[in-house]
Amino acid sequence: KGLEKVKEAFKNYGFEFIESYGNFISFDSKIDSDLSFDFFLKKGIILRSLKVYEMPNHLRVSIGLDEEMTAFIKVLEEYKKAL
């Protein structure tokens, strides 16, 4: 349920993502992932960079509880506005 909720948010906010069937999903943050990581971290959301996989703008988010995914989506919306 959380994965579908996040996929829908990515679509709504115009973020490309890598299709996933596991407990995490990766998305293109549209800028250097170090900057994106810092934005989310300051809001209490910890993501993982995919720079090691030569994907400099991508971040990975783990799928958690419904309230955690709601918090992530709220910050994703703020992030979109800040771009």
Backbone bond lengths (Angstrom), bond angles and torsions (degrees), N, CA, C in turn:
res aa  C-N    CA-C-N  psi(-1)  N-CA   C-N-CA  omega(-1)  CA-C   N-CA-C  phi
1 K - - - 1.447 - - 1.536 110.46 -
2 G 1.342 116.84 -43.43 1.455 120.99 -179.71 1.513 112.10 -64.32
3 L 1.321 116.45 -38.73 1.466 120.95 179.65 1.521 110.40 -62.77
4 E 1.313 116.99 -45.31 1.469 120.70 179.38 1.528 111.47 -64.11
5 K 1.311 116.02 -37.30 1.460 121.56 179.16 1.538 110.24 -62.95
6 V 1.324 116.71 -43.02 1.464 121.28 -179.70 1.527 110.80 -70.35
7 K 1.318 117.65 -41.17 1.470 120.53 177.49 1.527 110.28 -57.99
8 E 1.309 116.47 -43.70 1.460 121.09 179.78 1.531 110.54 -62.68
9 A 1.323 116.83 -40.73 1.468 120.67 178.25 1.523 110.69 -63.58
10 F 1.339 116.99 -43.50 1.464 119.88 177.92 1.529 110.74 -58.71
11 K 1.309 116.17 -43.16 1.469 120.41 178.90 1.529 110.64 -63.62
12 N 1.318 116.35 -45.76 1.468 121.16 -178.11 1.522 112.62 -62.71
13 Y 1.325 117.07 -35.58 1.460 121.38 -177.26 1.523 113.24 -97.34
14 G 1.325 117.32 2.49 1.455 121.16 174.49 1.514 116.05 77.56
15 F 1.330 117.47 29.70 1.458 121.04 176.77 1.531 110.04 -100.38
16 E 1.324 115.78 130.19 1.454 120.21 174.67 1.528 108.33 -75.67
17 F 1.324 115.80 144.64 1.464 120.20 179.13 1.513 110.04 -140.26
18 I 1.313 115.04 161.67 1.457 122.03 177.54 1.524 107.14 -93.55
19 E 1.310 116.83 123.07 1.466 121.54 -178.55 1.528 109.78 -52.84
20 S 1.308 116.45 137.33 1.459 121.65 -176.60 1.523 110.50 -138.88
21 Y 1.305 114.38 149.18 1.466 120.98 175.48 1.521 110.24 -128.76
22 G 1.336 115.62 12.31 1.459 121.88 -178.18 1.519 111.41 -106.32
23 N 1.335 114.89 -151.84 1.459 119.89 -177.43 1.529 112.83 -100.96
24 F 1.324 116.62 20.17 1.456 121.27 174.70 1.518 109.12 -151.81
25 I 1.346 114.77 164.73 1.460 120.29 178.11 1.527 107.46 -146.13
26 S 1.318 116.26 145.21 1.460 122.30 -179.27 1.527 109.39 -112.03
27 F 1.339 114.47 143.69 1.458 118.78 -179.35 1.518 110.94 -140.30
28 D 1.321 114.96 157.04 1.461 122.45 178.03 1.528 107.66 -84.98
29 S 1.329 116.15 114.86 1.467 120.53 -177.40 1.525 112.89 -80.59
30 K 1.316 117.15 -3.79 1.468 125.72 176.18 1.526 114.57 76.65
31 I 1.322 117.74 -9.82 1.466 122.14 174.64 1.521 107.93 -140.16
32 D 1.332 116.67 177.54 1.464 121.04 179.13 1.533 109.95 -51.20
33 S 1.317 116.14 129.12 1.463 120.38 -174.74 1.526 113.29 -64.53
34 D 1.337 118.78 -22.59 1.469 119.90 176.25 1.533 110.11 -64.44
35 L 1.324 116.06 -41.60 1.468 120.15 178.33 1.525 110.72 -67.99
36 S 1.314 116.17 -42.15 1.470 120.86 178.83 1.519 110.52 -63.82
37 F 1.329 115.75 -44.41 1.466 121.40 179.32 1.526 110.06 -55.32
38 D 1.338 116.30 -47.39 1.462 120.79 -179.23 1.528 112.00 -61.40
39 F 1.332 116.78 -40.76 1.461 120.82 179.21 1.532 109.92 -58.60
40 F 1.331 116.29 -50.59 1.465 120.34 -178.23 1.532 111.55 -66.76
41 L 1.336 116.54 -39.67 1.462 120.81 -178.62 1.530 111.08 -61.33
42 K 1.328 116.83 -41.59 1.469 120.76 178.70 1.525 111.97 -63.12
43 K 1.322 116.39 -19.91 1.474 121.91 178.65 1.535 111.65 -99.14
44 G 1.355 116.34 5.51 1.462 120.43 176.93 1.517 115.28 89.46
45 I 1.325 117.52 11.95 1.468 122.00 -179.59 1.527 108.48 -109.76
46 I 1.328 116.69 121.07 1.459 121.61 -179.59 1.527 108.98 -101.65
47 L 1.330 115.48 118.93 1.463 122.52 178.64 1.525 108.73 -115.37
48 R 1.313 117.22 176.35 1.468 122.75 177.26 1.521 109.18 -121.21
49 S 1.319 115.08 135.84 1.462 121.55 176.71 1.523 109.75 -78.51
50 L 1.326 116.45 149.83 1.461 121.08 176.19 1.529 111.18 -112.39
51 K 1.328 116.59 21.83 1.467 120.48 178.22 1.519 111.85 -57.86
52 V 1.318 117.44 -36.03 1.458 121.49 -179.71 1.534 111.56 -59.90
53 Y 1.327 116.75 -22.06 1.467 122.53 178.29 1.527 111.52 -99.47
54 E 1.338 115.67 18.23 1.467 122.55 179.74 1.536 112.06 60.85
55 M 1.312 114.37 38.88 1.465 122.50 176.26 1.531 106.10 -125.57
56 P 1.336 117.06 79.28 1.468 121.06 -168.83 1.520 116.31 -66.25
57 N 1.309 118.71 -18.22 1.465 121.02 -179.15 1.519 113.58 -106.56
58 H 1.322 117.63 -0.47 1.462 120.49 -174.23 1.527 112.73 -94.39
59 L 1.324 113.86 144.58 1.452 122.77 174.25 1.521 108.94 -126.94
60 R 1.326 115.08 154.52 1.464 120.87 178.10 1.519 108.71 -115.88
61 V 1.300 116.07 133.19 1.463 121.78 175.99 1.525 108.99 -117.33
62 S 1.324 115.70 131.91 1.466 120.33 176.26 1.516 108.55 -81.40
63 I 1.313 115.51 143.18 1.458 121.18 178.71 1.527 108.23 -84.39
64 G 1.325 115.40 126.47 1.456 120.39 -177.48 1.516 112.02 -124.97
65 L 1.306 114.56 -149.79 1.461 121.27 179.46 1.526 110.37 -68.64
66 D 1.300 116.16 160.27 1.463 121.15 -177.36 1.528 111.69 -55.47
67 E 1.331 117.11 -44.20 1.465 119.19 -179.36 1.535 111.92 -67.14
68 E 1.323 117.18 -30.69 1.461 120.58 176.11 1.527 111.09 -68.59
69 M 1.309 116.52 -40.65 1.460 120.15 179.98 1.532 110.53 -70.98
70 T 1.306 117.15 -34.28 1.462 120.79 175.23 1.530 109.56 -63.34
71 A 1.330 117.48 -42.05 1.471 121.49 177.62 1.530 110.38 -63.32
72 F 1.338 117.17 -42.74 1.462 120.50 178.02 1.525 110.92 -60.43
73 I 1.311 117.09 -46.06 1.466 121.58 -177.83 1.525 110.56 -64.32
74 K 1.314 117.65 -36.78 1.466 120.91 176.86 1.529 110.20 -61.61
75 V 1.331 116.72 -44.87 1.471 120.31 179.12 1.521 110.12 -70.29
76 L 1.317 118.24 -34.73 1.471 121.33 176.60 1.532 109.66 -59.40
77 E 1.320 117.10 -41.92 1.455 120.97 177.71 1.529 111.00 -62.55
78 E 1.339 117.13 -43.18 1.462 121.70 176.96 1.523 110.71 -62.46
79 Y 1.322 115.65 -41.09 1.459 121.58 179.58 1.534 110.59 -62.01
80 K 1.316 116.09 -45.10 1.468 121.74 179.26 1.526 110.45 -57.26
81 K 1.323 116.56 -43.63 1.460 121.25 179.82 1.526 111.44 -67.43
82 A 1.326 117.04 -29.80 1.473 121.32 -177.98 1.525 112.84 -80.43
83 L 1.326 117.40 -16.80 1.465 119.61 -178.47 1.520 112.63 -65.26
